[in-house]
Amino acid sequence: MDLAVLTPLLDRPGPWASVYLDTSRATEDAARRRALLDRAAVQRLADAGADDSARAAVRDHLAAAPAAGSPPGRALFAADGEVALDVPLAVSPPDVAATWAPLPHTGPLLGLLDEAVPACLVAAVDRTGADLERYELGRGEPMGTVEGPRWQGRGHRAPPADRYEWHYRHRVEDTWERTAGIVAEHLVRTWPRSGAQLLVLTGGTRERRAVHDRLPPRLRAATVESDGGTGATGASREAFDRRLGEAWAGYRARHLAELLDAFHTGVGRPGEHRTDAAGTQTAPGQAAQGIPAVLSAARQHQLAALLLQTGGHDPGRPVWTGPEPEHLGVHRADLRDMGVRHPAQAPAADALLRSATACGAEAVLVPELADGPPGGLGAVLRWPA
C-alpha cells in the first residue's frame, strides 16, 4: 500500500473519529438501507464518546455523498469538526465500525483497499525513442515523446559485404545505445511528476530491456515490462488492460516475495538481538520483528516497509503514543522520557502506519498462510540497526 493517501492525517492532533461502512447501492432498497447505515455510523460514534463536532462532520459528509457511483465501502476520518480524509474501499465492510481515539484507526485499511492496477507511466520504446503516457482506470493521457539522436544510415539499400560493414553496424548500435540512455534519463525526470506507482515498458524485447537496464535501482524496482504497445487505440485497449493487470499481479507477487526474503534474511539468527541506548530490544540486521524492535526502528525513521500479517496478534496490541509520529513506546514511561506529558494508547498497527506514512515507507499486508513475521508484525529497514 502506498501510504501517501494517509498524509492528510498527519497534521491534526486528534482525537479522531474513524468510520468504516458499506456505501454500495446495488439493491432496490439501497437508498433506505444507506440512510440506516449512515445513522448507525453517527450513533456508534456517539456511543464511542465522539464529540458533537465530529459526529456532525461525519453526518453531513455522508448526507452529501452522491447517489450514483458509490464504491462498495468508505472509510472516513474526522477531527476538529471536519472530515480530513474519505477513502473509497474495494470491499464492503461486514458491519458499521466506528471509533473515537487519539489516533485514526487505519489498521483495517490494508485489507479493504482496492488492489487494482494503480496509475502507471507507460513508455512505448523503439529504436528512435519512446512515447510516454499516463494510464489510469482504462484511460491514457499523453505525456510527451522522447527522441534519440538521429543518424542518417543507408536507408533501404543492401549493406555492402566489405570491410566497412562492421563500422556501419557499430554506428547503428552506438546510436541505439545512446537513445536507450536518453529515454532512461527522461523517465527518471518524468517519474516524480507523473503521480504513477508503476512504470511499464512496452515495445520490442531488446529495446525495452536496454532502457530497463539503464534505470536507477529505485525506479527499476517499480518497473515491469509488457509485450506489445499501449492502449491508445480502442481495438488494443482491452488487450492492453489485460496485459497490464497481469504485469501488476506479477509485480505485487514478486515484491512481496522480495520483502519477505529481505525480512527473513535481515532478522538474523534465532535468539540474536541487540538493545538500543534505552535498553530496548532492536533488530540485529536490516529487518525487525515484534513490537519492541519495530517501534525502535520507527522512532529512528528506519522503516522501509511495514509488514502486517492477517491473523497476527501483534498489530492489534496497544502501544503508547504521543503527538508526533516518532512518539512510540511499549511502556508509558518510554513516552515520559521523550517529554510527552499526556501519553495515550493506540493499536500498534495504527501507531506504526502513522509513523510509516511520515517517513515515506510502504505498508504490505502479508497473507495469513505466507511465511510472515511471527506475531504478524515486522519491518524491512532502510539501514541496519
Secondary structure as the mmCIF struct_conf table of DSSP 4:
data_model
#
loop_
_struct_conf.conf_type_id
_struct_conf.id
_struct_conf.beg_label_comp_id
_struct_conf.beg_label_asym_id
_struct_conf.beg_label_seq_id
_struct_conf.end_label_comp_id
_struct_conf.end_label_asym_id
_struct_conf.end_label_seq_id
STRN STRN1 ASP A 2 ASP A 2
HELX_RH_3T_P HELX_RH_3T_P1 LEU A 3 LEU A 9
BEND BEND1 LEU A 10 ASP A 11
STRN STRN2 TRP A 16 ASP A 22
BEND BEND2 THR A 27 THR A 27
TURN_TY1_P TURN_TY1_P1 GLU A 28 ASP A 29
HELX_RH_AL_P HELX_RH_AL_P1 ALA A 30 ALA A 48
TURN_TY1_P TURN_TY1_P2 GLY A 49 GLY A 49
HELX_RH_AL_P HELX_RH_AL_P2 ASP A 52 ALA A 63
TURN_TY1_P TURN_TY1_P3 ALA A 64 ALA A 64
BEND BEND3 ALA A 65 ALA A 65
BEND BEND4 ALA A 67 GLY A 69
BEND BEND5 PRO A 72 PRO A 72
STRN STRN3 GLY A 73 ALA A 79
TURN_TY1_P TURN_TY1_P4 ASP A 80 GLY A 81
STRN STRN4 GLU A 82 LEU A 89
BEND BEND6 ALA A 90 VAL A 91
BEND BEND7 PRO A 94 ASP A 95
STRN STRN5 ALA A 97 ALA A 101
BEND BEND8 PRO A 102 LEU A 103
TURN_TY1_P TURN_TY1_P5 GLY A 107 PRO A 108
HELX_RH_AL_P HELX_RH_AL_P3 LEU A 109 LEU A 112
BEND BEND9 LEU A 113 LEU A 113
BEND BEND10 ALA A 116 ALA A 116
STRN STRN6 CYS A 120 ASP A 126
TURN_TY1_P TURN_TY1_P6 ARG A 127 THR A 128
STRN STRN7 GLY A 129 GLU A 136
TURN_TY1_P TURN_TY1_P7 LEU A 137 GLY A 138
STRN STRN8 ARG A 139 GLU A 147
TURN_TY1_P TURN_TY1_P8 GLY A 155 HIS A 156
BEND BEND11 ARG A 157 ARG A 157
HELX_LH_PP_P HELX_LH_PP_P1 ALA A 158 PRO A 160
BEND BEND12 ALA A 161 ASP A 162
TURN_TY1_P TURN_TY1_P9 ARG A 163 TYR A 164
HELX_RH_AL_P HELX_RH_AL_P4 GLU A 165 SER A 194
TURN_TY1_P TURN_TY1_P10 GLY A 195 GLY A 195
BEND BEND13 GLN A 197 GLN A 197
STRN STRN9 LEU A 198 GLY A 203
HELX_RH_AL_P HELX_RH_AL_P5 THR A 205 ASP A 213
TURN_TY1_P TURN_TY1_P11 ARG A 214 ARG A 214
BEND BEND14 LEU A 215 LEU A 215
HELX_RH_AL_P HELX_RH_AL_P6 PRO A 217 ARG A 220
TURN_TY1_P TURN_TY1_P12 ALA A 221 ALA A 222
STRN STRN10 THR A 223 GLU A 225
BEND BEND15 ASP A 227 GLY A 228
BEND BEND16 GLY A 231 GLY A 231
BEND BEND17 THR A 233 THR A 233
HELX_RH_AL_P HELX_RH_AL_P7 GLY A 234 GLY A 266
TURN_TY1_P TURN_TY1_P13 VAL A 267 VAL A 267
BEND BEND18 ARG A 269 ARG A 269
TURN_TY1_P TURN_TY1_P14 PRO A 270 GLY A 271
STRN STRN11 ARG A 274 THR A 275
TURN_TY1_P TURN_TY1_P15 ALA A 277 ALA A 278
BEND BEND19 GLY A 279 GLY A 279
STRN STRN12 GLN A 281 THR A 282
BEND BEND20 PRO A 284 GLN A 286
STRN STRN13 ALA A 287 GLN A 289
BEND BEND21 GLY A 290 GLY A 290
HELX_RH_AL_P HELX_RH_AL_P8 ILE A 291 ARG A 299
TURN_TY1_P TURN_TY1_P16 GLN A 300 HIS A 301
STRN STRN14 LEU A 303 GLN A 309
TURN_TY1_P TURN_TY1_P17 THR A 310 GLY A 311
BEND BEND22 HIS A 313 HIS A 313
HELX_RH_3T_P HELX_RH_3T_P2 ASP A 314 GLY A 316
BEND BEND23 ARG A 317 ARG A 317
STRN STRN15 PRO A 318 THR A 321
BEND BEND24 PRO A 323 GLU A 324
TURN_TY1_P TURN_TY1_P18 PRO A 325 GLU A 326
STRN STRN16 LEU A 328 GLY A 329
BEND BEND25 VAL A 330 HIS A 331
HELX_RH_AL_P HELX_RH_AL_P9 ARG A 332 ASP A 337
TURN_TY1_P TURN_TY1_P19 MET A 338 GLY A 339
BEND BEND26 ARG A 341 HIS A 342
STRN STRN17 ALA A 344 PRO A 347
HELX_RH_AL_P HELX_RH_AL_P10 ALA A 348 ALA A 358
TURN_TY1_P TURN_TY1_P20 CYS A 359 GLY A 360
STRN STRN18 GLU A 362 VAL A 366
HELX_LH_PP_P HELX_LH_PP_P2 PRO A 367 PRO A 367
TURN_TY1_P TURN_TY1_P21 GLU A 368 LEU A 369
BEND BEND27 ALA A 370 ALA A 370
HELX_RH_3T_P HELX_RH_3T_P3 PRO A 374 GLY A 376
STRN STRN19 LEU A 377 LEU A 381
BEND BEND28 ARG A 382 TRP A 383
#
